[in-house]
Amino acid sequence: MPKAQETVLEIDLNALKHNFEHLKSRLHNDTMFMAVVKAFAYGSDACTIANYLQNLQADYFAVAFVHEGVQLRKAGITTPILVLHPQSANFNALIQNCLEPNLYNIKILNEFIAIASAEKLSEYPIHVKFNTGLNRLGFAENDVDAIVSKVKGTSAVKIKSVFSHLAASEDLNEKTFTLNQIEKFKAIAKNITQQIGYKPLLHLCNTSGILNYPEAHFDMVRSGIGLYGFGIPIAIGTEKDNKNLKPIGTLKTIISQIHSIEKGESIGYNRAFTADAFLRSATLPIGHADGIGRQYGKGKGYVIINNQRAYILGNVCMDMIMVDVTNIDCKEGDEVIVFGPSNTAENLSETASTISYELITAISQRVKRIFVEG
Ligand SMILES: *Cc1c(COP(=O)(O)O)cnc(C)c1O
């Protein structure tokens, strides 16, 4: 790899392929794979990632919002795209771009059927989501009759899939709860399938569901974080599953300047750090506007310089952080690893009591993405 000369997020497409193939190897041959590429493919770059996965024959894509799906269509994605959280204000754009809505309550189902009928659509694919315990988005079990009568009353839409989402699939201490969700989902799916008279696709598992609940893969699985290299969080899982997944992103930066700080001097805004002995600090061109939030400051987060940890001194600035390099052999211009395969985003996220999902999706769009095949 070339040494970084500015702040860059390097994305390893071979690692993405490896993760895709590993996750697929955990499925039956005929189980479909929905690649979740919402939020810029978890901060990577949705268009590049989706194009790459389309070439690898991913069966479906999922995004959260309509405009994310529109971007994928503009980038040449022809694979079906599920929009997990559409708003009725965007239904025209959704239809124009052949995006498929998740419909999760009677209000949005009615709104979609109204527009689909007005547009004289025929059997437009819709996805119906049920709440089985997450209490976030989804119809209740006893909405089935109402859904069926609405959908049977029109030829404008057809139920392509029925799905739900697990609340704690990563946590085996919650196994009883999860098994209950699975049973609820099975009962709902059976009821709606019988009443509607055809077989929609069924799907329930996210990445940790794929790994922990092979009996619940149904017709399709939805994987996001696993594609980007993280599985069961190390805080609650075992290393076993995750050693087969490779983080695809390496966030790199460089040392812009090194300062010698005398005892009693402070560093950064609000003088949040004061040296109690002589030290050397390095200033790096990455800050909270790049996705390294203030919660990583004041000695919590660290970066890697010449294989050693350099902790953040004082407050994180908008465009910079200062780190302690007193005991590290380094000079201005040297490369810095913020996170990567060996010091993972998951490790760094834990220093600020958060999770890999939040850290990687927060890397802002001003950080240049570079694609490599490592
Ligand atoms: C984001 C999301 C996923 C992907 O979950 P991962 O844990 O990243 O695999 C799957 N399903 C739904 C409904 C989601 O919102």
The ligand as a Gaussian input file, in Angstrom:
#p B3LYP/6-31G(d) Opt

LIG

0 1
 C      -29.426000      -2.052000       9.027000
 C      -30.320000      -3.234000       8.930000
 C      -29.808000      -4.515000       8.647000
 C      -28.325000      -4.825000       8.601000
 O      -27.890000      -5.182000       9.899000
 P      -26.377000      -5.621000      10.206000
 O      -26.374000      -5.870000      11.667000
 O      -25.518000      -4.473000       9.814000
 O      -26.109000      -6.836000       9.388000
 C      -30.718000      -5.543000       8.427000
 N      -32.041000      -5.329000       8.522000
 C      -32.571000      -4.123000       8.830000
 C      -34.039000      -3.970000       8.938000
 C      -31.729000      -3.033000       9.070000
 O      -32.251000      -1.847000       9.402000

